[in-house]
Amino acid sequence: MYERMTITMNDVAGALGVSEAGVRKWFNRMPMCSVTIRRVPHFRADEAIVRLRGARKRGCDSDEAFAILKIDAKRRNAEPSLPLGADCERRAAELRACLTELELSRYLAVRGALHAGLIGALWAEAFKADVGVLLDLALIHPSVMLYVFGGDHSELPQSADAWRHWGHAFAVPQLATLRHLQKAA
């Protein structure tokens, strides 16, 4: 399954105002999945933020995380149907564990709006799914992270009907991934 890895060490260095060698040191403390494109490793935005918050003395504040996410937003489409990958549950749990109080309150607001949207979407399509797992996975969706870390809701739906459509488009690839993982276990 294809997913976007859009962040480079140079991007992180620019967003934080530090050297690329410093970023390399922080990332090497806690290795993460990457894809090499033209000999440059690319990472997922959510994992980069988690690693920085865990490995860097100053951590990674909301403004710095938002700067990283804006780079990610420039390189991808604002599609809710973006597959999140096989290790999505672990990544969502790690990111949620490092949220500040303000970031957590924003996530819970999205979670509430998405809950109603997912119920409508799943009911309409007769999906059998654990809505709680899908709500947890929503945290690592790039559009949700833009809002959680920076308050930018431009990629999120604005009405209940729009949330239902967004929830459906979000749920379909995640359900396929989760079913595949259950069969493999």
TAURNOR-V919654 format. One record per residue. N is the residue number from 1. RES is the residue in three letters. BURIAL is + if it has 24 or more other ideal C-beta (glycine too) atoms within 12 Angstrom, else -. Layout:
((N RES BURIAL) (N RES BURIAL))
//
This chain:
((1 MET -) (2 TYR -) (3 GLU +) (4 ARG +) (5 MET +) (6 THR +) (7 ILE +) (8 THR +) (9 MET +) (10 ASN -) (11 ASP +) (12 VAL +) (13 ALA +) (14 GLY -) (15 ALA +) (16 LEU +) (17 GLY -) (18 VAL -) (19 SER -) (20 GLU -) (21 ALA -) (22 GLY -) (23 VAL +) (24 ARG -) (25 LYS -) (26 TRP +) (27 PHE +) (28 ASN -) (29 ARG -) (30 MET -) (31 PRO -) (32 MET +) (33 CYS +) (34 SER -) (35 VAL -) (36 THR -) (37 ILE -) (38 ARG -) (39 ARG -) (40 VAL -) (41 PRO +) (42 HIS +) (43 PHE +) (44 ARG +) (45 ALA +) (46 ASP +) (47 GLU +) (48 ALA +) (49 ILE +) (50 VAL +) (51 ARG +) (52 LEU +) (53 ARG +) (54 GLY -) (55 ALA +) (56 ARG +) (57 LYS -) (58 ARG -) (59 GLY -) (60 CYS +) (61 ASP -) (62 SER +) (63 ASP -) (64 GLU +) (65 ALA +) (66 PHE +) (67 ALA +) (68 ILE +) (69 LEU +) (70 LYS +) (71 ILE +) (72 ASP +) (73 ALA +) (74 LYS -) (75 ARG -) (76 ARG +) (77 ASN -) (78 ALA +) (79 GLU -) (80 PRO +) (81 SER +) (82 LEU +) (83 PRO +) (84 LEU +) (85 GLY +) (86 ALA +) (87 ASP +) (88 CYS +) (89 GLU +) (90 ARG -) (91 ARG +) (92 ALA +) (93 ALA -) (94 GLU +) (95 LEU +) (96 ARG +) (97 ALA -) (98 CYS +) (99 LEU +) (100 THR -) (101 GLU -) (102 LEU -) (103 GLU +) (104 LEU -) (105 SER -) (106 ARG +) (107 TYR +) (108 LEU -) (109 ALA -) (110 VAL +) (111 ARG +) (112 GLY -) (113 ALA +) (114 LEU +) (115 HIS +) (116 ALA +) (117 GLY +) (118 LEU +) (119 ILE +) (120 GLY +) (121 ALA +) (122 LEU +) (123 TRP -) (124 ALA -) (125 GLU -) (126 ALA -) (127 PHE +) (128 LYS -) (129 ALA +) (130 ASP -) (131 VAL +) (132 GLY -) (133 VAL +) (134 LEU +) (135 LEU +) (136 ASP +) (137 LEU +) (138 ALA +) (139 LEU +) (140 ILE +) (141 HIS +) (142 PRO +) (143 SER +) (144 VAL +) (145 MET +) (146 LEU +) (147 TYR +) (148 VAL +) (149 PHE +) (150 GLY +) (151 GLY -) (152 ASP +) (153 HIS -) (154 SER -) (155 GLU +) (156 LEU +) (157 PRO +) (158 GLN -) (159 SER -) (160 ALA -) (161 ASP -) (162 ALA -) (163 TRP +) (164 ARG +) (165 HIS +) (166 TRP +) (167 GLY +) (168 HIS +) (169 ALA +) (170 PHE +) (171 ALA +) (172 VAL +) (173 PRO +) (174 GLN +) (175 LEU +) (176 ALA -) (177 THR +) (178 LEU +) (179 ARG -) (180 HIS -) (181 LEU -) (182 GLN -) (183 LYS -) (184 ALA -) (185 ALA -))
//
